[in-house]
Amino acid sequence: MEQVTSESSSAPSPSSSVVGGGVGVCRVERSEQVWTGKWIGTKLVHWVDRKGKPHVWESLERTNHAKAPVDAVEIIAILKRSGQSNQLVLVRQFRPPAGSYCIELPAGLCDTSEQPEVTALRELKEETGYVGTVVDVGCSMMLGMALASTTSAVVTVTIDGDKEENINPVAELDGEEDIEVFLAPIESLKAYLEGCKEKGDVVDGKIWLIAHSLQNAELFLQPKKAQL
């Protein structure tokens, strides 16, 4: 697709991304369902570019919408224990599309009409055994909008590692799940992930983003002016 650039530093107009926008903006005309499976479906999205030229885009979608605010949640779970540095709870499981074991954030699909924070605590307990407290719920977002229309929310959870229930947690996996739990040091997360990669695991891009952001946090912050 032709890339459209702009020199303006202001936020884009909502009409530039809304389906069915006016003349001079991209718009979707219709979607054609091609195949529907148990968990995902495929469709052809017929859309028109700014010059009025029609195109067809191959797309994926989740089939578990079921009136939930988002399709799934990604959980940033931070384990806090007295006298220890904070750790990020990660999971490792085999992913057939990647053909490899993958290091990921705990995550899961929302049940019917389930709120993201409820899904997050449920999935965290099921996948890792930990019981946490939700401290932040992100907005609905798309992580692979060039490939799929699926939505998710990032839910941040803190875990009190001093509580008895979190000292030796036991996951509540279903019969088909095979998940390992790892605790990664937040202070040296990038180095930890590089070690996982060297061992042959694929690391989820979202965790790389967290690691790089932590390492380069000062680049995002405005230096404070010295007081006179």
Residue pairs with C-beta under 8 A, 6 or more apart in sequence:
1 49
1 55
2 49
4 50
6 12
15 21
15 22
15 25
16 25
16 26
19 27
19 28
20 27
20 28
21 27
24 50
25 50
26 47
26 48
26 49
26 50
27 47
27 48
28 45
28 46
28 47
29 46
29 47
29 48
29 54
30 46
31 43
31 44
31 45
31 46
31 59
32 43
32 44
32 45
32 46
33 41
33 42
33 43
34 41
34 42
34 43
34 44
35 41
35 42
36 63
37 63
38 63
39 62
39 63
39 64
40 60
40 61
40 62
40 63
41 60
41 61
41 62
41 63
42 58
42 59
42 60
42 61
43 59
43 60
43 61
44 56
44 57
44 58
44 59
45 56
45 57
45 58
45 59
46 54
46 55
46 56
47 54
47 55
47 56
47 57
48 54
48 55
49 55
59 147
59 148
59 149
60 147
60 148
60 149
60 150
61 148
61 149
61 150
62 71
62 72
62 109
62 148
62 149
62 150
64 71
64 109
64 110
65 71
66 110
66 111
66 112
66 113
67 112
67 113
68 110
68 111
68 112
68 113
68 114
68 115
68 119
69 110
69 115
69 116
69 140
69 153
70 110
70 116
70 140
70 151
70 152
70 153
71 109
71 110
71 150
71 151
71 152
72 107
72 108
72 109
72 110
72 119
72 150
72 151
72 152
73 107
73 108
73 110
73 116
73 119
73 120
73 123
73 152
73 153
73 154
73 155
74 105
74 107
74 152
74 153
74 154
74 155
74 206
75 89
75 105
75 106
75 107
75 120
75 123
75 124
75 154
75 155
75 156
75 157
76 88
76 105
76 154
76 155
76 156
76 157
76 210
77 88
77 89
77 105
77 106
77 124
77 128
77 130
77 132
77 157
77 158
77 159
78 86
78 87
78 88
78 89
78 156
78 157
78 158
78 159
78 186
79 86
79 87
79 88
79 89
79 130
79 159
79 161
79 166
79 183
80 86
80 158
80 159
80 160
80 161
81 87
81 161
81 162
82 161
82 162
84 161
85 185
85 186
85 187
86 186
86 187
87 183
87 184
87 185
87 186
88 183
88 184
88 185
88 186
88 189
88 207
88 210
89 106
89 124
89 128
89 130
89 159
89 181
89 182
89 183
89 184
90 103
90 104
90 105
90 106
90 181
90 182
90 183
90 184
90 207
91 103
91 104
91 105
91 106
91 127
91 128
91 179
91 180
91 181
91 182
92 101
92 102
92 103
92 104
92 179
92 180
92 181
92 182
92 201
93 101
93 102
93 104
93 177
93 178
93 179
93 180
94 100
94 101
94 102
94 178
95 101
95 102
95 202
98 202
100 200
100 201
100 202
101 200
101 201
101 202
102 201
102 202
102 203
102 204
103 182
103 193
103 196
103 201
103 202
103 203
103 204
103 207
104 204
104 206
104 207
105 204
105 206
105 207
106 123
106 124
106 127
106 128
107 123
107 152
108 119
108 122
108 123
108 126
108 127
109 119
110 116
110 119
111 119
116 137
116 138
116 153
116 155
117 134
117 137
117 155
119 155
120 134
120 137
120 155
120 157
121 131
121 132
121 134
121 157
124 130
124 131
124 132
124 157
125 131
125 172
126 171
126 172
126 173
126 174
127 171
127 173
127 177
127 179
127 181
128 169
128 171
128 181
129 169
129 170
129 171
129 172
129 181
130 159
130 166
130 169
131 159
131 163
131 165
131 166
131 169
132 157
132 158
132 159
132 160
133 157
133 158
133 159
133 160
134 155
134 156
134 157
135 156
135 157
135 158
136 155
136 156
137 153
137 155
137 156
138 153
138 154
138 155
138 156
139 153
140 151
140 152
140 153
141 151
141 152
141 153
141 154
142 148
142 149
142 150
142 151
142 152
143 150
143 152
143 206
144 150
159 166
160 166
161 167
169 181
171 179
171 181
173 179
184 192
184 193
185 192
186 214
189 207
189 210
189 211
189 214
189 215
190 211
190 212
190 214
190 215
193 203
193 207
193 208
193 211
196 203
197 203
213 220
